[in-house]
Amino acid sequence: MKQIYEKRLNTINRYVKCGTLDADLAEVMKKLAKDKMLRALSNVAYAKGDYEKEMGQAALKKEALNKYNL
């Protein structure tokens, strides 16, 4: 679980440094990723099911944009 989370954070940070991702949006995506990782650690069914799909770059970005109207 943590490996997927750390990989996603690294990707988000890289996109911010390259200027292809807004810093505010990146912070929201990082928070969502952390929440999903913590949920996966405590919920085996979620970890084996939707966790990896929801941690995708596009999925996190879409959720962040929808949830926070960014």
C-alpha positions in Angstrom: 0.0 0.0 0.0 2.7 2.5 1.0 4.7 1.7 -2.2 1.8 2.7 -4.4 1.3 5.8 -2.3 4.9 6.9 -2.4 5.1 6.3 -6.1 2.1 8.5 -6.6 3.6 11.3 -4.4 6.8 11.2 -6.4 4.9 11.5 -9.6 2.8 14.4 -8.3 6.0 16.2 -7.1 7.7 15.7 -10.5 4.7 17.1 -12.3 4.7 20.2 -10.1 8.4 20.7 -10.7 7.9 20.5 -14.4 5.1 23.0 -14.3 2.5 20.6 -15.7 0.5 20.4 -12.4 -0.8 23.3 -10.3 0.7 23.3 -6.8 -2.8 23.8 -5.1 -4.2 20.9 -7.1 -1.2 18.8 -6.2 -1.7 19.4 -2.5 -5.4 18.2 -2.8 -4.2 15.1 -4.7 -1.6 14.3 -2.1 -4.2 14.6 0.7 -6.6 12.3 -1.3 -3.8 9.8 -1.9 -2.9 9.7 1.8 -6.5 9.2 2.8 -6.8 6.4 0.3 -3.6 4.7 1.6 -4.8 4.9 5.2 -8.1 3.5 4.2 -6.4 0.6 2.3 -4.3 -0.2 5.4 -7.4 -0.6 7.5 -9.7 -2.1 4.9 -8.5 -5.3 3.2 -11.4 -5.4 0.7 -10.7 -1.9 -0.4 -7.0 -2.6 -0.6 -7.6 -5.6 -2.9 -10.3 -3.9 -4.9 -10.4 -0.3 -5.9 -7.3 1.1 -4.2 -4.8 0.7 -7.0 -7.3 2.0 -9.6 -8.2 5.0 -7.5 -4.5 5.9 -6.9 -3.9 6.4 -10.6 -2.7 9.9 -11.6 -5.8 10.6 -13.8 -8.2 9.2 -11.2 -6.8 11.3 -8.4 -6.7 14.4 -10.5 -10.3 14.0 -11.6 -11.5 13.3 -8.0 -9.6 16.4 -6.7 -11.1 18.6 -9.4 -14.7 17.3 -8.8 -14.5 17.2 -5.0 -13.0 20.6 -4.5 -14.2 22.4 -7.6 -10.7 23.5 -8.6 
